[in-house]
């Protein structure tokens, strides 16, 4: 079964990601630093406030348990799950698509 996660960004960056793929950023948690791309299981609300906002959907063709090692637990919980996934893993196992504003609104309504 495919797993779908979301990455919010700006439109100009989304166009570059769709063309060239993700590049690793850096995440820090509990004195641990790790490169990767932040993804979540919900399409965050509130970013679709201007014309340059964008939401990318990443659908993975691997088992969800393959993503377990990249999950960063939130304590206390913040209403979603988050992953810091290496760009190389996304390039190998993920399909990245731009979510239209209408589809984004529909996803938010379902949350």
N, C-alpha and C positions, 0 to 999 in steps of 0.2 A: 504494500500500500504506500502511496506517495505521501510525503509530508510537505506541507506548504507553510512557509514562514515569510515575514514581511520586513522590508527595509525602507524607512522613510528618508527622503533626501530632497534636494532641490532639482528642478527640472533640467538645468544645464548639466549637473553632475549625473543625473539619471541617464541622459543621452550618451554621455561618455562611458558610463558603466555598461550600457547595452551594447555599445560598439566595441569596447576594449576589455570588458570584464571588470570585476571588483579588484581592488588593491587592498592589501592588509593595512588596517589602522592599528591602534593599540588599545587594549582594555586593561584596567587595573581593578583588582578585587582582592581584599584581605591581604595586602602586601604582595600580591602575585601579579605579574605583568605578562600579558599574552597578546600576540598579534592576531588580527582577525577582522571580521566584518560583523557588526551587531545586527542580529535578526531577532524578531519576536513573533509570538504566535497570534498576536492581534495587530490589526492596522491602526496604529495610534491615532486617536482623535486630536483635533486641534491644529494639526499642521496644514491642513487644506485651507489655509486662510489667504493665500495669495497665489498669483498666477505662476510663480516659479516653484511651487511645492509639488512633490511627486512621491508616489508610492510604488515600490518594486515588489513583486511577488516572486519568491524563489521556491520552486517545486523540486524536491529532491527525489531522485530515482533510486534511493537506497532505503534500507529499513530504518525506522525511527531510532532504533537502538544504536545505529551508527553515529547519530547526532548526540547521543547522551554525553559523550566525553567533552563536548563543547558547551553544554548548558551551564549557565551561571545562576545558581539559585538566588532568589531575592529573599532576604530576611530582614525585616518583615516582608511578607508578600506585597506586591504592588499591583496585582490584578492581571498579570501576564507572566509568561515564561520568556526568558531571554537566552540567546546563544551567542557566543563569539566564535564564529566559524572561519577557519583559514580560507583565504581567497582560492587557493589551489584546490581545496575540497569542493568549494562551490563550483569551480570550473569543471571539475571531474564529474560531480554527481548532480549538480543543480541546473535547472532551466530558469532563466531570469526573464521576466516580462514586466512591462509597464502596466499598471492598473489605471484604467480610465477614471476620471472624476466621478462619473455615474456609478461605476462598479465599486469605487472606494466608498461612496455614500451608502451603497447597499451593504457593504461589509460592516460599516459602522453601525447600521441599523440592526444587524444581526448579533452584535456583541452585547 
